[in-house]
C-alpha cells in the first residue's frame, strides 16, 4: 500500500523580470538563505513542485522564470495564479533595469541576450541587443503587476541582496508600502507607482556645513524641519496617501512603491521618505529604500 505524502504549504519566491537585471544574484542569495532554488523553470511545471517537495520535506522554494522558457506571459500569469489558489504562499519579485544599464552588463559579460536566439529563429535575422531588450520588456509587461518591482539600475549587488531580504521577509497578506528616495539626475525609478517631486523645497546642498551630509543626519533634518514648505509637503503627501490607499487595497494590491525625488537624492527626498514612513509604520508594512545613497555607497 502506497502512502501519499501529506500536502505541504509551500513558501514560493518567484524571481522574474528582464534579463540582466539581477535574477542570478537574487537566486544565489535565496539559496544562501536556505531556499531550494530552481533556475529557468517553465511555468507549466510549477504545479509539480508541491508533491516533489513534500517527498523531501522542503517547504521553502525559490524559482527563477524568464523569457528562456516557452511560456507566454499570459500563460505564466495563469500558472502563478493557479499555484497561489492552491493555498501556497507566493511572492513574485520582478527585477527591472534601465536599458543603458542592461547594455553595459551584457557588454561586460559578452553574453548574447537570451531572447536573441528565439527572435533570430522567427525572423531569420539576429536582432540587436537593444531590440532584444525592448522586445522582452513588451513581452514581460503583463507580469510586472503580479508582485513587487525592484529597479536594479546602478545598484551594488550588496544593496540588491538587502532589498531582496526585506521583500522576502514582508508579510504578503498585508499591503507593503515601499518608500523610495531618489535623485532626478539619475532618472525616475522604474519601480515607482507614485512619484512626488521635492525639488521645489529649500536645498541643504547650498549650506556649506550641510552640503556633504545627507537627510539621515540630524543637522540636515533640523534644517529641513524648520522650513514650513517642507512640513507642508510632508502633510500633503501623507494626506494623499491616506486618502487613496483604501482604493489600492480594493484592487487587491499587495505592494505600492512611493518614490520621492530631489535633485541628487541626498537631502530633501531622504528626509521626506524617513518622515512620511514614520506615519505609516503603525498601520502598514513599510520598507524604506534610499536609492541614490545606496548607489553612492552612503546608506
ROVO-417154 format. One record per residue (C-alpha): residue in three letters; x negated, y, z negated. Coordinates in steps of 0.001 Angstrom, whole numbers. Layout:
N
   type        xx        yy        zz
    ALA         X         Y         Z
...
This chain:
299
   type        xx        yy        zz
    UNK         0         0         0
    UNK     -1444      3348      1075
    UNK     -1065      6250     -1353
    UNK      -843      9600       359
    UNK     -2893     12362     -1327
    UNK      -819     14900     -3252
    UNK      -181     18177     -1428
    UNK     -2796     20817     -2188
    UNK     -2035     24525     -2196
    UNK     -4980     25965      -347
    UNK     -6560     29352      -574
    UNK     -7410     30101      3047
    UNK     -9527     33067      4102
    UNK     -9213     33583      7842
    UNK    -12049     35632      9344
    UNK    -11297     37014     12769
    UNK    -11871     40141     14813
    UNK    -14174     41481     17501
    UNK    -17293     39552     18477
    UNK    -20423     41080     16964
    UNK    -18536     42745     14111
    UNK    -19983     40581     11339
    UNK    -17912     37390     11157
    UNK    -21036     35266     10641
    UNK    -22116     37481      7730
    UNK    -18666     37131      6160
    UNK    -18558     33368      6640
    UNK    -22026     32868      5121
    UNK    -21023     34940      2110
    UNK    -17887     32860      1549
    UNK    -19926     29687      1850
    UNK    -22216     31024      -884
    UNK    -19093     31784     -2960
    UNK    -18060     28133     -2851
    UNK    -15631     28068        95
    UNK    -15572     25169      2540
    UNK    -16349     27018      5787
    UNK    -15341     26160      9342
    UNK    -16507     28210     12330
    UNK    -14813     28570     15705
    UNK    -11719     26514     14863
    UNK     -8846     26549     17398
    UNK     -5744     27893     15661
    UNK     -3670     24833     16551
    UNK     -5820     22795     14142
    UNK     -5010     24964     11111
    UNK     -2120     22627     10227
    UNK     -4576     19726      9936
    UNK     -6689     21419      7253
    UNK     -4453     20738      4168
    UNK     -4351     16911      4420
    UNK     -8054     16789      5277
    UNK     -8990     18989      2302
    UNK     -6660     17019       -14
    UNK     -8711     13869       536
    UNK    -11804     15767      -583
    UNK    -10264     17707     -3457
    UNK    -11070     21036     -1798
    UNK     -8699     23994     -2279
    UNK    -10739     26972     -1027
    UNK    -11368     27167      2703
    UNK    -12699     29891      4995
    UNK    -12163     29679      8750
    UNK    -13585     31876     11497
    UNK    -11439     32178     14628
    UNK    -12115     34390     17630
    UNK    -11939     34509     21440
    UNK    -14171     31450     21775
    UNK    -11064     29318     21199
    UNK     -8434     28728     23856
    UNK     -5585     30110     21740
    UNK     -3817     33221     22938
    UNK     -3396     35973     20314
    UNK       349     35225     20223
    UNK      -308     31536     19538
    UNK     -2894     32360     16903
    UNK      -492     34715     15146
    UNK      2171     31983     15132
    UNK      -295     29418     13748
    UNK     -1227     31797     10908
    UNK      2427     32416     10062
    UNK      3208     28686     10102
    UNK       312     27929      7768
    UNK      1450     30633      5356
    UNK      5036     29342      5465
    UNK      3780     26000      4152
    UNK      3180     27716       812
    UNK      -547     28253      1124
    UNK     -2357     31422        28
    UNK     -3543     33004      3275
    UNK     -5641     36144      3667
    UNK     -6599     37457      7076
    UNK     -9668     39694      7364
    UNK    -10032     41375     10752
    UNK    -13526     42760     11405
    UNK    -13981     45557     13906
    UNK    -16718     47947     15024
    UNK    -17243     50797     17465
    UNK    -18247     49853     20988
    UNK    -21647     51575     20756
    UNK    -22435     49592     17585
    UNK    -21422     46323     19263
    UNK    -23537     47090     22339
    UNK    -26527     47740     20099
    UNK    -26020     44473     18186
    UNK    -25672     42382     21335
    UNK    -28754     44076     22805
    UNK    -30787     43310     19678
    UNK    -29815     39625     19700
    UNK    -29883     39340     23522
    UNK    -26741     37248     23409
    UNK    -24023     37229     26036
    UNK    -20578     38258     24919
    UNK    -18591     35037     24309
    UNK    -15710     36279     26457
    UNK    -18005     36836     29446
    UNK    -18013     33129     30294
    UNK    -14222     32947     30475
    UNK    -13871     36210     32445
    UNK    -16514     35108     34936
    UNK    -14720     31784     35468
    UNK    -11447     33629     36042
    UNK    -12715     36399     38327
    UNK    -15871     34952     39878
    UNK    -17877     37986     38738
    UNK    -19688     38362     35438
    UNK    -18298     41389     33563
    UNK    -20489     43991     31924
    UNK    -20887     43880     28157
    UNK    -18637     46909     27685
    UNK    -15964     45382     29945
    UNK    -16044     42205     27845
    UNK    -15748     44185     24603
    UNK    -12802     46228     25821
    UNK    -11036     43135     27177
    UNK    -11499     41441     23810
    UNK    -10075     44488     22000
    UNK     -6971     44256     24136
    UNK     -6605     40518     23533
    UNK     -7067     40806     19761
    UNK     -4877     43867     19235
    UNK     -1940     41662     18169
    UNK     -3947     40112     15329
    UNK     -5321     43178     13534
    UNK     -1934     43863     11929
    UNK     -1874     40422     10287
    UNK     -4276     41371      7488
    UNK     -6788     43915      6290
    UNK     -9073     45527      8863
    UNK    -12685     46347      7993
    UNK    -14715     48653     10234
    UNK    -18310     47374     10072
    UNK    -19824     50083     12304
    UNK    -23272     51094     10988
    UNK    -22670     49220      7717
    UNK    -25574     47493      5972
    UNK    -24938     43768      5607
    UNK    -25016     44028      1802
    UNK    -22191     46581      1865
    UNK    -20072     44369      4109
    UNK    -20639     41444      1746
    UNK    -19469     43526     -1214
    UNK    -16357     44708       639
    UNK    -15525     41117      1593
    UNK    -15833     40069     -2071
    UNK    -13423     42834     -3097
    UNK    -10855     41926      -442
    UNK    -11036     38211     -1228
    UNK    -10595     38938     -4936
    UNK     -7464     41048     -4399
    UNK     -4035     39534     -5102
    UNK     -2282     39233     -1732
    UNK      1130     39297     -3410
    UNK       590     42958     -4296
    UNK       130     45901     -1975
    UNK     -3585     46640     -1765
    UNK     -4429     50311     -1306
    UNK     -7885     50914       138
    UNK     -9112     54491      -272
    UNK    -11997     55270      2080
    UNK    -14134     58403      2199
    UNK    -15952     59155      5446
    UNK    -17721     61851      7436
    UNK    -16090     63117     10617
    UNK    -19539     63493     12160
    UNK    -19760     59680     12056
    UNK    -16291     59219     13552
    UNK    -12921     58201     12087
    UNK    -12998     54653     10633
    UNK    -11331     52103     12894
    UNK     -9585     50518      9898
    UNK     -7759     53693      8797
    UNK     -3939     53579      8612
    UNK     -3605     57139      7295
    UNK     -6195     59901      7780
    UNK     -6466     63145      5806
    UNK     -8878     65968      6674
    UNK    -10647     67712      3766
    UNK    -12955     69880      5887
    UNK    -10921     72989      5076
    UNK    -11915     72807      1400
    UNK    -14880     74663      -191
    UNK    -18071     72752       606
    UNK    -20624     71990     -2160
    UNK    -23177     71425       604
    UNK    -23776     75184       641
    UNK    -24533     75342     -3082
    UNK    -28304     74673     -3283
    UNK    -28241     72693     -6528
    UNK    -25360     70519     -5246
    UNK    -26494     70003     -1651
    UNK    -28253     66685     -2268
    UNK    -25747     65345     -4800
    UNK    -22505     63516     -3967
    UNK    -18872     63603     -5007
    UNK    -19721     60914     -7558
    UNK    -21957     63296     -9504
    UNK    -20448     65242    -12440
    UNK    -21761     68616    -11243
    UNK    -20057     68244     -7851
    UNK    -16854     67002     -9484
    UNK    -16854     70006    -11828
    UNK    -17370     72396     -8905
    UNK    -14525     70917     -6867
    UNK    -12182     70560     -9839
    UNK    -12441     74322    -10361
    UNK    -11145     75029     -6835
    UNK     -7335     75480     -6631
    UNK     -7261     74382     -2980
    UNK     -8898     71056     -3887
    UNK     -6373     70378     -6635
    UNK     -3526     71343     -4280
    UNK     -4716     68893     -1613
    UNK     -5007     66110     -4188
    UNK     -1431     66773     -5307
    UNK      -176     66898     -1704
    UNK     -1819     63605      -681
    UNK      -654     61992     -3896
    UNK      2906     63190     -3267
    UNK      2858     61984       335
    UNK      1706     58508      -648
    UNK      4224     58161     -3459
    UNK      6968     59295     -1087
    UNK      6132     56878      1729
    UNK      4603     53798        84
    UNK      8047     52253      -544
    UNK      8678     52372      3210
    UNK      5440     50489      3929
    UNK      6427     47910      1327
    UNK      9757     47378      3081
    UNK      7793     46478      6206
    UNK      6069     43712      4201
    UNK      2694     45395      4407
    UNK        47     43794      2191
    UNK     -2709     46320      2901
    UNK     -2812     50048      3532
    UNK     -6040     51943      4182
    UNK     -6039     55653      3361
    UNK     -9046     57484      4797
    UNK    -10079     60948      3641
    UNK    -12783     62717      5601
    UNK    -15007     65747      5305
    UNK    -17914     66813      7489
    UNK    -20574     64445      6196
    UNK    -18613     62170      3863
    UNK    -20825     63145       924
    UNK    -18999     65591     -1341
    UNK    -15351     66541      -796
    UNK    -13942     63305       627
    UNK    -15763     61239     -2010
    UNK    -14346     63340     -4850
    UNK    -10813     63278     -3418
    UNK    -10864     59499     -2987
    UNK    -12006     58989     -6572
    UNK     -9381     61345     -7999
    UNK     -6444     60104     -5916
    UNK     -7322     56447     -6520
    UNK     -7066     57059    -10278
    UNK     -3412     57978     -9847
    UNK     -2534     54635     -8235
    UNK     -4584     52204    -10315
    UNK     -1876     51719    -12925
    UNK       771     50550    -10489
    UNK     -1035     49277     -7398
    UNK     -4072     47230     -6464
    UNK     -6761     49719     -5484
    UNK    -10054     49353     -3622
    UNK    -12476     52258     -3142
    UNK    -14972     52451      -293
    UNK    -17347     55357       338
    UNK    -18270     54693      3930
    UNK    -20812     57416      4679
    UNK    -22516     56990      1304
    UNK    -22833     53263      1991
    UNK    -24383     53922      5387
    UNK    -26849     56341      3776
    UNK    -27592     53853      1016
    UNK    -26417     56300     -1666
    UNK    -23470     54304     -3005
